[in-house]
Amino acid sequence: MAKNAVFYHAGCSVCVDAQRRFVGALDPAVYAVEVVHLGETPERLPEAEVIGVKSVPAIVMEGAVYHINHGADLSALS
């Protein structure tokens, strides 16, 4: 059974490129990735903050947050 991962982004070019590269590189047999566009689903911002996401793009895998490059701080999205 695949482990869950969540990729948070805001739709900027950095985020879209990171989604394509990182999410596309993960083996779907190992990780089931949910992609969350925080610009379209701002109600998910508190969830991302509690998990420890500080900026997007970021991917959360097995409880660990990995910030990829720097597209935007979460505070800029609220």
MARPAFI-807243 format. One record per residue: x, y, z of N, C-alpha, C in turn; residue number from 0; residue in three letters. Coordinates in nm, 4 decimals, always signed. Example, Ala and Ser with C-alpha at 12.3 -4.5 7.8 and 13.67 -1.06 7.14 Angstrom:
2
<node><n_east>+1.3190</n_east><n_north>-0.5690</n_north><n_up>+0.7800</n_up><ca_east>+1.2300</ca_east><ca_north>-0.4500</ca_north><ca_up>+0.7800</ca_up><c_east>+1.3200</c_east><c_north>-0.3300</c_north><c_up>+0.7800</c_up><pos>0</pos><code>ALA</code></node>
<node><n_east>+1.2850</n_east><n_north>-0.2250</n_north><n_up>+0.7080</n_up><ca_east>+1.3670</ca_east><ca_north>-0.1060</ca_north><ca_up>+0.7140</ca_up><c_east>+1.2900</c_east><c_north>+0.0030</c_north><c_up>+0.7870</c_up><pos>1</pos><code>SER</code></node>
//
This chain:
78
<node><n_east>+0.0841</n_east><n_north>-0.1190</n_north><n_up>+0.0000</n_up><ca_east>+0.0000</ca_east><ca_north>+0.0000</ca_north><ca_up>+0.0000</ca_up><c_east>+0.0881</c_east><c_north>+0.1246</c_north><c_up>+0.0000</c_up><pos>0</pos><code>MET</code></node>
<node><n_east>+0.0538</n_east><n_north>+0.2213</n_north><n_up>-0.0828</n_up><ca_east>+0.1316</ca_east><ca_north>+0.3441</ca_north><ca_up>-0.0956</ca_up><c_east>+0.1151</c_east><c_north>+0.4317</c_north><c_up>+0.0285</c_up><pos>1</pos><code>ALA</code></node>
<node><n_east>+0.2229</n_east><n_north>+0.5015</n_north><n_up>+0.0648</n_up><ca_east>+0.2201</ca_east><ca_north>+0.5982</ca_north><ca_up>+0.1736</ca_up><c_east>+0.1648</c_east><c_north>+0.7290</c_north><c_up>+0.1192</c_up><pos>2</pos><code>LYS</code></node>
<node><n_east>+0.0968</n_east><n_north>+0.8045</n_north><n_up>+0.2053</n_up><ca_east>+0.0410</ca_east><ca_north>+0.9325</ca_north><ca_up>+0.1630</ca_up><c_east>+0.1458</c_east><c_north>+1.0429</c_north><c_up>+0.1709</c_up><pos>3</pos><code>ASN</code></node>
<node><n_east>+0.1396</n_east><n_north>+1.1339</n_north><n_up>+0.0761</n_up><ca_east>+0.2213</ca_east><ca_north>+1.2543</ca_north><ca_up>+0.0739</ca_up><c_east>+0.1319</c_east><c_north>+1.3673</c_north><c_up>+0.0263</c_up><pos>4</pos><code>ALA</code></node>
<node><n_east>+0.1641</n_east><n_north>+1.4884</n_north><n_up>+0.0684</n_up><ca_east>+0.0864</ca_east><ca_north>+1.6051</ca_north><ca_up>+0.0263</ca_up><c_east>+0.1834</c_east><c_north>+1.7091</c_north><c_up>-0.0290</c_up><pos>5</pos><code>VAL</code></node>
<node><n_east>+0.1550</n_east><n_north>+1.7558</n_north><n_up>-0.1499</n_up><ca_east>+0.2341</ca_east><ca_north>+1.8609</ca_north><ca_up>-0.2139</ca_up><c_east>+0.1519</c_east><c_north>+1.9882</c_north><c_up>-0.2092</c_up><pos>6</pos><code>PHE</code></node>
<node><n_east>+0.2023</n_east><n_north>+2.0895</n_north><n_up>-0.1367</n_up><ca_east>+0.1341</ca_east><ca_north>+2.2184</ca_north><ca_up>-0.1251</ca_up><c_east>+0.1986</c_east><c_north>+2.3182</c_north><c_up>-0.2204</c_up><pos>7</pos><code>TYR</code></node>
<node><n_east>+0.1154</n_east><n_north>+2.3955</n_north><n_up>-0.2887</n_up><ca_east>+0.1675</ca_east><ca_north>+2.4984</ca_north><ca_up>-0.3773</ca_up><c_east>+0.0663</c_east><c_north>+2.6110</c_north><c_up>-0.3921</c_up><pos>8</pos><code>HIS</code></node>
<node><n_east>+0.1104</n_east><n_north>+2.7176</n_north><n_up>-0.4613</n_up><ca_east>+0.0241</ca_east><ca_north>+2.8352</ca_north><ca_up>-0.4783</ca_up><c_east>-0.0020</c_east><c_north>+2.8686</c_north><c_up>-0.6241</c_up><pos>9</pos><code>ALA</code></node>
<node><n_east>+0.0434</n_east><n_north>+2.7836</n_north><n_up>-0.7144</n_up><ca_east>+0.0156</ca_east><ca_north>+2.8049</ca_north><ca_up>-0.8554</ca_up><c_east>+0.1174</c_east><c_north>+2.8891</c_north><c_up>-0.9295</c_up><pos>10</pos><code>GLY</code></node>
<node><n_east>+0.2195</n_east><n_north>+2.9391</n_north><n_up>-0.8604</n_up><ca_east>+0.3210</ca_east><ca_north>+3.0198</ca_north><ca_up>-0.9285</ca_up><c_east>+0.4078</c_east><c_north>+2.9297</c_north><c_up>-1.0171</c_up><pos>11</pos><code>CYS</code></node>
<node><n_east>+0.4880</n_east><n_north>+2.9912</n_north><n_up>-1.1015</n_up><ca_east>+0.5694</ca_east><ca_north>+2.9118</ca_north><ca_up>-1.1941</ca_up><c_east>+0.6689</c_east><c_north>+2.8219</c_north><c_up>-1.1216</c_up><pos>12</pos><code>SER</code></node>
<node><n_east>+0.7253</n_east><n_north>+2.8684</n_north><n_up>-1.0103</n_up><ca_east>+0.8163</ca_east><ca_north>+2.7853</ca_north><ca_up>-0.9306</ca_up><c_east>+0.7416</c_east><c_north>+2.6625</c_north><c_up>-0.8785</c_up><pos>13</pos><code>VAL</code></node>
<node><n_east>+0.6197</n_east><n_north>+2.6852</n_north><n_up>-0.8286</n_up><ca_east>+0.5392</ca_east><ca_north>+2.5760</ca_north><ca_up>-0.7731</ca_up><c_east>+0.4995</c_east><c_north>+2.4743</c_north><c_up>-0.8792</c_up><pos>14</pos><code>CYS</code></node>
<node><n_east>+0.4568</n_east><n_north>+2.5231</n_north><n_up>-0.9932</n_up><ca_east>+0.4135</ca_east><ca_north>+2.4339</ca_north><ca_up>-1.1008</ca_up><c_east>+0.5305</c_east><c_north>+2.3496</c_north><c_up>-1.1503</c_up><pos>15</pos><code>VAL</code></node>
<node><n_east>+0.6478</n_east><n_north>+2.4115</n_north><n_up>-1.1637</n_up><ca_east>+0.7657</ca_east><ca_north>+2.3375</ca_north><ca_up>-1.2066</ca_up><c_east>+0.8056</c_east><c_north>+2.2335</c_north><c_up>-1.1019</c_up><pos>16</pos><code>ASP</code></node>
<node><n_east>+0.8033</n_east><n_north>+2.2722</n_north><n_up>-0.9745</n_up><ca_east>+0.8362</ca_east><ca_north>+2.1774</ca_north><ca_up>-0.8676</ca_up><c_east>+0.7375</c_east><c_north>+2.0610</c_north><c_up>-0.8643</c_up><pos>17</pos><code>ALA</code></node>
<node><n_east>+0.6093</n_east><n_north>+2.0900</n_north><n_up>-0.8855</n_up><ca_east>+0.5100</ca_east><ca_north>+1.9831</ca_north><ca_up>-0.8887</ca_up><c_east>+0.5415</c_east><c_north>+1.8854</c_north><c_up>-1.0008</c_up><pos>18</pos><code>GLN</code></node>
<node><n_east>+0.5683</n_east><n_north>+1.9377</n_north><n_up>-1.1166</n_up><ca_east>+0.5974</ca_east><ca_north>+1.8515</ca_north><ca_up>-1.2316</ca_up><c_east>+0.7199</c_east><c_north>+1.7654</c_north><c_up>-1.2044</c_up><pos>19</pos><code>ARG</code></node>
<node><n_east>+0.8251</n_east><n_north>+1.8267</n_north><n_up>-1.1529</n_up><ca_east>+0.9513</ca_east><ca_north>+1.7549</ca_north><ca_up>-1.1325</ca_up><c_east>+0.9472</c_east><c_north>+1.6587</c_north><c_up>-1.0146</c_up><pos>20</pos><code>ARG</code></node>
<node><n_east>+0.9026</n_east><n_north>+1.7057</n_north><n_up>-0.8985</n_up><ca_east>+0.9094</ca_east><ca_north>+1.6248</ca_north><ca_up>-0.7779</ca_up><c_east>+0.7978</c_east><c_north>+1.5224</c_north><c_up>-0.7692</c_up><pos>21</pos><code>PHE</code></node>
<node><n_east>+0.6753</n_east><n_north>+1.5663</n_north><n_up>-0.7891</n_up><ca_east>+0.5634</ca_east><ca_north>+1.4721</ca_north><ca_up>-0.7817</ca_up><c_east>+0.5741</c_east><c_north>+1.3705</c_north><c_up>-0.8944</c_up><pos>22</pos><code>VAL</code></node>
<node><n_east>+0.6139</n_east><n_north>+1.4169</n_north><n_up>-1.0119</n_up><ca_east>+0.6290</ca_east><ca_north>+1.3264</ca_north><ca_up>-1.1252</ca_up><c_east>+0.7396</c_east><c_north>+1.2245</c_north><c_up>-1.1069</c_up><pos>23</pos><code>GLY</code></node>
<node><n_east>+0.8380</n_east><n_north>+1.2565</n_north><n_up>-1.0229</n_up><ca_east>+0.9512</ca_east><ca_north>+1.1660</ca_north><ca_up>-1.0020</ca_up><c_east>+0.9233</c_east><c_north>+1.0591</c_north><c_up>-0.8974</c_up><pos>24</pos><code>ALA</code></node>
<node><n_east>+0.8191</n_east><n_north>+1.0788</n_north><n_up>-0.8176</n_up><ca_east>+0.7887</ca_east><ca_north>+0.9807</ca_north><ca_up>-0.7125</ca_up><c_east>+0.7193</c_east><c_north>+0.8580</c_north><c_up>-0.7703</c_up><pos>25</pos><code>LEU</code></node>
<node><n_east>+0.7584</n_east><n_north>+0.7445</n_north><n_up>-0.7203</n_up><ca_east>+0.6982</ca_east><ca_north>+0.6179</ca_north><ca_up>-0.7621</ca_up><c_east>+0.5576</c_east><c_north>+0.6091</c_north><c_up>-0.7025</c_up><pos>26</pos><code>ASP</code></node>
<node><n_east>+0.4535</n_east><n_north>+0.6036</n_north><n_up>-0.7856</n_up><ca_east>+0.3160</ca_east><ca_north>+0.5979</ca_north><ca_up>-0.7330</ca_up><c_east>+0.2877</c_east><c_north>+0.4697</c_north><c_up>-0.6542</c_up><pos>27</pos><code>PRO</code></node>
<node><n_east>+0.3705</n_east><n_north>+0.3680</n_north><n_up>-0.6698</n_up><ca_east>+0.3541</ca_east><ca_north>+0.2467</ca_north><ca_up>-0.5893</ca_up><c_east>+0.4035</c_east><c_north>+0.2696</c_north><c_up>-0.4468</c_up><pos>28</pos><code>ALA</code></node>
<node><n_east>+0.4868</n_east><n_north>+0.3720</n_north><n_up>-0.4286</n_up><ca_east>+0.5419</ca_east><ca_north>+0.4028</ca_north><ca_up>-0.2963</ca_up><c_east>+0.4667</c_east><c_north>+0.5178</c_north><c_up>-0.2303</c_up><pos>29</pos><code>VAL</code></node>
<node><n_east>+0.4353</n_east><n_north>+0.6241</n_north><n_up>-0.3080</n_up><ca_east>+0.3671</ca_east><ca_north>+0.7412</ca_north><ca_up>-0.2537</ca_up><c_east>+0.2438</c_east><c_north>+0.7785</c_north><c_up>-0.3348</c_up><pos>30</pos><code>TYR</code></node>
<node><n_east>+0.1320</n_east><n_north>+0.7922</n_north><n_up>-0.2645</n_up><ca_east>+0.0097</ca_east><ca_north>+0.8477</ca_north><ca_up>-0.3225</ca_up><c_east>+0.0119</c_east><c_north>+0.9961</c_north><c_up>-0.2868</c_up><pos>31</pos><code>ALA</code></node>
<node><n_east>+0.0315</n_east><n_north>+1.0820</n_north><n_up>-0.3862</n_up><ca_east>+0.0501</ca_east><ca_north>+1.2255</ca_north><ca_up>-0.3612</ca_up><c_east>-0.0794</c_east><c_north>+1.3016</c_north><c_up>-0.3858</c_up><pos>32</pos><code>VAL</code></node>
<node><n_east>-0.1209</n_east><n_north>+1.3757</n_north><n_up>-0.2842</n_up><ca_east>-0.2326</ca_east><ca_north>+1.4685</ca_north><ca_up>-0.2980</ca_up><c_east>-0.1727</c_east><c_north>+1.6052</c_north><c_up>-0.3266</c_up><pos>33</pos><code>GLU</code></node>
<node><n_east>-0.2181</n_east><n_north>+1.6703</n_north><n_up>-0.4312</n_up><ca_east>-0.1699</ca_east><ca_north>+1.8039</ca_north><ca_up>-0.4661</ca_up><c_east>-0.2718</c_east><c_north>+1.9054</c_north><c_up>-0.4157</c_up><pos>34</pos><code>VAL</code></node>
<node><n_east>-0.2256</n_east><n_north>+1.9997</n_north><n_up>-0.3339</n_up><ca_east>-0.3132</ca_east><ca_north>+2.1015</ca_north><ca_up>-0.2751</ca_up><c_east>-0.2684</c_east><c_north>+2.2394</c_north><c_up>-0.3221</c_up><pos>35</pos><code>VAL</code></node>
<node><n_east>-0.3535</n_east><n_north>+2.3033</n_north><n_up>-0.4018</n_up><ca_east>-0.3298</ca_east><ca_north>+2.4400</ca_north><ca_up>-0.4500</ca_up><c_east>-0.3913</c_east><c_north>+2.5335</c_north><c_up>-0.3461</c_up><pos>36</pos><code>HIS</code></node>
<node><n_east>-0.3069</n_east><n_north>+2.5954</n_north><n_up>-0.2639</n_up><ca_east>-0.3565</ca_east><ca_north>+2.6783</ca_north><ca_up>-0.1543</ca_up><c_east>-0.4235</c_east><c_north>+2.8065</c_north><c_up>-0.2007</c_up><pos>37</pos><code>LEU</code></node>
<node><n_east>-0.3946</n_east><n_north>+2.8489</n_north><n_up>-0.3220</n_up><ca_east>-0.4638</ca_east><ca_north>+2.9659</ca_north><ca_up>-0.3770</ca_up><c_east>-0.6096</c_east><c_north>+2.9354</c_north><c_up>-0.4084</c_up><pos>38</pos><code>GLY</code></node>
<node><n_east>-0.6366</n_east><n_north>+2.8107</n_north><n_up>-0.4439</n_up><ca_east>-0.7737</ca_east><ca_north>+2.7684</ca_north><ca_up>-0.4762</ca_up><c_east>-0.8457</c_east><c_north>+2.7089</c_north><c_up>-0.3559</c_up><pos>39</pos><code>GLU</code></node>
<node><n_east>-0.7699</n_east><n_north>+2.6631</n_north><n_up>-0.2569</n_up><ca_east>-0.8298</ca_east><ca_north>+2.6031</ca_north><ca_up>-0.1370</ca_up><c_east>-0.7677</c_east><c_north>+2.6660</c_north><c_up>-0.0120</c_up><pos>40</pos><code>THR</code></node>
<node><n_east>-0.7929</n_east><n_north>+2.7961</n_north><n_up>+0.0101</n_up><ca_east>-0.7324</ca_east><ca_north>+2.8643</ca_north><ca_up>+0.1248</ca_up><c_east>-0.7751</c_east><c_north>+2.8064</c_north><c_up>+0.2596</c_up><pos>41</pos><code>PRO</code></node>
<node><n_east>-0.8835</n_east><n_north>+2.7327</n_north><n_up>+0.2622</n_up><ca_east>-0.9263</ca_east><ca_north>+2.6701</ca_north><ca_up>+0.3872</ca_up><c_east>-0.8267</c_east><c_north>+2.5629</c_north><c_up>+0.4342</c_up><pos>42</pos><code>GLU</code></node>
<node><n_east>-0.7349</n_east><n_north>+2.5226</n_north><n_up>+0.3464</n_up><ca_east>-0.6328</ca_east><ca_north>+2.4230</ca_north><ca_up>+0.3831</ca_up><c_east>-0.5066</c_east><c_north>+2.4885</c_north><c_up>+0.4408</c_up><pos>43</pos><code>ARG</code></node>
<node><n_east>-0.4986</n_east><n_north>+2.6230</n_north><n_up>+0.4419</n_up><ca_east>-0.3829</ca_east><ca_north>+2.6934</ca_north><ca_up>+0.4975</ca_up><c_east>-0.3555</c_east><c_north>+2.6562</c_north><c_up>+0.6435</c_up><pos>44</pos><code>LEU</code></node>
<node><n_east>-0.4564</n_east><n_north>+2.6562</n_north><n_up>+0.7326</n_up><ca_east>-0.4285</ca_east><ca_north>+2.6194</ca_north><ca_up>+0.8721</ca_up><c_east>-0.3702</c_east><c_north>+2.4781</c_north><c_up>+0.8848</c_up><pos>45</pos><code>PRO</code></node>
<node><n_east>-0.4175</n_east><n_north>+2.3875</n_north><n_up>+0.8045</n_up><ca_east>-0.3654</ca_east><ca_north>+2.2498</ca_north><ca_up>+0.8038</ca_up><c_east>-0.2166</c_east><c_north>+2.2502</c_north><c_up>+0.7692</c_up><pos>46</pos><code>GLU</code></node>
<node><n_east>-0.1808</n_east><n_north>+2.3245</n_north><n_up>+0.6643</n_up><ca_east>-0.0409</ca_east><ca_north>+2.3311</ca_north><ca_up>+0.6219</ca_up><c_east>+0.0454</c_east><c_north>+2.3935</c_north><c_up>+0.7309</c_up><pos>47</pos><code>ALA</code></node>
<node><n_east>-0.0044</n_east><n_north>+2.4978</n_north><n_up>+0.7953</n_up><ca_east>+0.0705</ca_east><ca_north>+2.5639</ca_north><ca_up>+0.9018</ca_up><c_east>+0.0945</c_east><c_north>+2.4705</c_north><c_up>+1.0199</c_up><pos>48</pos><code>GLU</code></node>
<node><n_east>-0.0077</n_east><n_north>+2.3971</n_north><n_up>+1.0606</n_up><ca_east>+0.0050</ca_east><ca_north>+2.3042</ca_north><ca_up>+1.1736</ca_up><c_east>+0.1077</c_east><c_north>+2.1954</c_north><c_up>+1.1430</c_up><pos>49</pos><code>VAL</code></node>
<node><n_east>+0.1107</n_east><n_north>+2.1494</n_north><n_up>+1.0204</n_up><ca_east>+0.2053</ca_east><ca_north>+2.0452</ca_north><ca_up>+0.9804</ca_up><c_east>+0.3482</c_east><c_north>+2.0989</c_north><c_up>+0.9830</c_up><pos>50</pos><code>ILE</code></node>
<node><n_east>+0.3648</n_east><n_north>+2.2305</n_north><n_up>+0.9610</n_up><ca_east>+0.4971</ca_east><ca_north>+2.2906</ca_north><ca_up>+0.9627</ca_up><c_east>+0.5417</c_east><c_north>+2.3511</c_north><c_up>+0.8317</c_up><pos>51</pos><code>GLY</code></node>
<node><n_east>+0.4502</n_east><n_north>+2.3609</n_north><n_up>+0.7358</n_up><ca_east>+0.4830</ca_east><ca_north>+2.4236</ca_north><ca_up>+0.6084</ca_up><c_east>+0.4979</c_east><c_north>+2.5737</c_north><c_up>+0.6323</c_up><pos>52</pos><code>VAL</code></node>
<node><n_east>+0.6105</n_east><n_north>+2.6294</n_north><n_up>+0.5901</n_up><ca_east>+0.6388</ca_east><ca_north>+2.7727</ca_north><ca_up>+0.6073</ca_up><c_east>+0.6291</c_east><c_north>+2.8483</c_north><c_up>+0.4757</c_up><pos>53</pos><code>LYS</code></node>
<node><n_east>+0.6579</n_east><n_north>+2.7775</n_north><n_up>+0.3657</n_up><ca_east>+0.6526</ca_east><ca_north>+2.8384</ca_north><ca_up>+0.2335</ca_up><c_east>+0.6180</c_east><c_north>+2.7301</c_north><c_up>+0.1321</c_up><pos>54</pos><code>SER</code></node>
<node><n_east>+0.5764</n_east><n_north>+2.7751</n_north><n_up>+0.0156</n_up><ca_east>+0.5449</ca_east><ca_north>+2.6811</ca_north><ca_up>-0.0922</ca_up><c_east>+0.6373</c_east><c_north>+2.7094</c_north><c_up>-0.2092</c_up><pos>55</pos><code>VAL</code></node>
<node><n_east>+0.6678</n_east><n_north>+2.6098</n_north><n_up>-0.2871</n_up><ca_east>+0.6193</ca_east><ca_north>+2.4726</ca_north><ca_up>-0.2824</ca_up><c_east>+0.6844</c_east><c_north>+2.3934</c_north><c_up>-0.1692</c_up><pos>56</pos><code>PRO</code></node>
<node><n_east>+0.6078</n_east><n_north>+2.2977</n_north><n_up>-0.1186</n_up><ca_east>+0.6561</ca_east><ca_north>+2.2085</ca_north><ca_up>-0.0143</ca_up><c_east>+0.5848</c_east><c_north>+2.0745</c_north><c_up>-0.0281</c_up><pos>57</pos><code>ALA</code></node>
<node><n_east>+0.6553</n_east><n_north>+1.9701</n_north><n_up>+0.0096</n_up><ca_east>+0.5946</ca_east><ca_north>+1.8378</ca_north><ca_up>+0.0093</ca_up><c_east>+0.6101</c_east><c_north>+1.7783</c_north><c_up>+0.1486</c_up><pos>58</pos><code>ILE</code></node>
<node><n_east>+0.5051</n_east><n_north>+1.7140</n_north><n_up>+0.1954</n_up><ca_east>+0.5053</ca_east><ca_north>+1.6499</ca_north><ca_up>+0.3262</ca_up><c_east>+0.4983</c_east><c_north>+1.4993</c_north><c_up>+0.3026</c_up><pos>59</pos><code>VAL</code></node>
<node><n_east>+0.6009</n_east><n_north>+1.4315</n_north><n_up>+0.3532</n_up><ca_east>+0.6105</ca_east><ca_north>+1.2866</ca_north><ca_up>+0.3355</ca_up><c_east>+0.6412</c_east><c_north>+1.2241</c_north><c_up>+0.4708</c_up><pos>60</pos><code>MET</code></node>
<node><n_east>+0.5545</n_east><n_north>+1.1338</n_north><n_up>+0.5146</n_up><ca_east>+0.5736</ca_east><ca_north>+1.0620</ca_north><ca_up>+0.6401</ca_up><c_east>+0.5972</c_east><c_north>+1.1576</c_north><c_up>+0.7573</c_up><pos>61</pos><code>GLU</code></node>
<node><n_east>+0.5236</n_east><n_north>+1.2688</n_north><n_up>+0.7580</n_up><ca_east>+0.5307</ca_east><ca_north>+1.3655</ca_north><ca_up>+0.8669</ca_up><c_east>+0.6437</c_east><c_north>+1.4659</c_north><c_up>+0.8565</c_up><pos>62</pos><code>GLY</code></node>
<node><n_east>+0.7307</n_east><n_north>+1.4523</n_north><n_up>+0.7586</n_up><ca_east>+0.8421</ca_east><ca_north>+1.5454</ca_north><ca_up>+0.7411</ca_up><c_east>+0.8079</c_east><c_north>+1.6447</c_north><c_up>+0.6303</c_up><pos>63</pos><code>ALA</code></node>
<node><n_east>+0.8392</n_east><n_north>+1.7721</n_north><n_up>+0.6559</n_up><ca_east>+0.8127</ca_east><ca_north>+1.8787</ca_north><ca_up>+0.5588</ca_up><c_east>+0.9416</c_east><c_north>+1.9089</c_north><c_up>+0.4830</c_up><pos>64</pos><code>VAL</code></node>
<node><n_east>+0.9320</n_east><n_north>+1.9081</n_north><n_up>+0.3510</n_up><ca_east>+1.0448</ca_east><ca_north>+1.9414</ca_north><ca_up>+0.2650</ca_up><c_east>+1.0074</c_east><c_north>+2.0649</c_north><c_up>+0.1829</c_up><pos>65</pos><code>TYR</code></node>
<node><n_east>+1.0745</n_east><n_north>+2.1761</n_north><n_up>+0.2121</n_up><ca_east>+1.0517</ca_east><ca_north>+2.2997</ca_north><ca_up>+0.1380</ca_up><c_east>+1.1384</c_east><c_north>+2.2965</c_north><c_up>+0.0129</c_up><pos>66</pos><code>HIS</code></node>
<node><n_east>+1.0769</n_east><n_north>+2.3259</n_north><n_up>-0.0988</n_up><ca_east>+1.1440</ca_east><ca_north>+2.3189</ca_north><ca_up>-0.2284</ca_up><c_east>+1.1538</c_east><c_north>+2.4602</c_north><c_up>-0.2839</c_up><pos>67</pos><code>ILE</code></node>
<node><n_east>+1.2775</n_east><n_north>+2.5080</n_north><n_up>-0.3030</n_up><ca_east>+1.2973</ca_east><ca_north>+2.6422</ca_north><ca_up>-0.3538</ca_up><c_east>+1.2208</c_east><c_north>+2.7395</c_north><c_up>-0.2648</c_up><pos>68</pos><code>ASN</code></node>
<node><n_east>+1.1728</n_east><n_north>+2.8494</n_north><n_up>-0.3176</n_up><ca_east>+1.0914</ca_east><ca_north>+2.9422</ca_north><ca_up>-0.2390</ca_up><c_east>+1.0024</c_east><c_north>+3.0207</c_north><c_up>-0.3344</c_up><pos>69</pos><code>HIS</code></node>
<node><n_east>+0.8771</n_east><n_north>+2.9803</n_north><n_up>-0.3382</n_up><ca_east>+0.7817</ca_east><ca_north>+3.0504</ca_north><ca_up>-0.4229</ca_up><c_east>+0.7110</c_east><c_north>+3.1601</c_north><c_up>-0.3486</c_up><pos>70</pos><code>GLY</code></node>
<node><n_east>+0.6585</n_east><n_north>+3.1278</n_north><n_up>-0.2277</n_up><ca_east>+0.5858</ca_east><ca_north>+3.2256</ca_north><ca_up>-0.1462</ca_up><c_east>+0.5758</c_east><c_north>+3.1771</c_north><c_up>-0.0028</c_up><pos>71</pos><code>ALA</code></node>
<node><n_east>+0.5826</n_east><n_north>+3.2719</n_north><n_up>+0.0904</n_up><ca_east>+0.5562</ca_east><ca_north>+3.2392</ca_north><ca_up>+0.2316</ca_up><c_east>+0.4068</c_east><c_north>+3.2130</c_north><c_up>+0.2480</c_up><pos>72</pos><code>ASP</code></node>
<node><n_east>+0.3723</n_east><n_north>+3.1252</n_north><n_up>+0.3407</n_up><ca_east>+0.2294</ca_east><ca_north>+3.0999</ca_north><ca_up>+0.3659</ca_up><c_east>+0.1576</c_east><c_north>+3.2277</c_north><c_up>+0.4084</c_up><pos>73</pos><code>LEU</code></node>
<node><n_east>+0.2260</n_east><n_north>+3.3149</n_north><n_up>+0.4817</n_up><ca_east>+0.1620</ca_east><ca_north>+3.4395</ca_north><ca_up>+0.5262</ca_up><c_east>+0.1177</c_east><c_north>+3.5265</c_north><c_up>+0.4094</c_up><pos>74</pos><code>SER</code></node>
<node><n_east>+0.1813</n_east><n_north>+3.5132</n_north><n_up>+0.2950</n_up><ca_east>+0.1423</ca_east><ca_north>+3.5911</ca_north><ca_up>+0.1776</ca_up><c_east>+0.0166</c_east><c_north>+3.5366</c_north><c_up>+0.1133</c_up><pos>75</pos><code>ALA</code></node>
<node><n_east>-0.0227</n_east><n_north>+3.4151</n_north><n_up>+0.1488</n_up><ca_east>-0.1395</ca_east><ca_north>+3.3513</ca_north><ca_up>+0.0874</ca_up><c_east>-0.2671</c_east><c_north>+3.3744</c_north><c_up>+0.1669</c_up><pos>76</pos><code>LEU</code></node>
<node><n_east>-0.2559</n_east><n_north>+3.4222</n_north><n_up>+0.2905</n_up><ca_east>-0.3759</ca_east><ca_north>+3.4384</ca_north><ca_up>+0.3720</ca_up><c_east>-0.4365</c_east><c_north>+3.5752</c_north><c_up>+0.3594</c_up><pos>77</pos><code>SER</code></node>
//
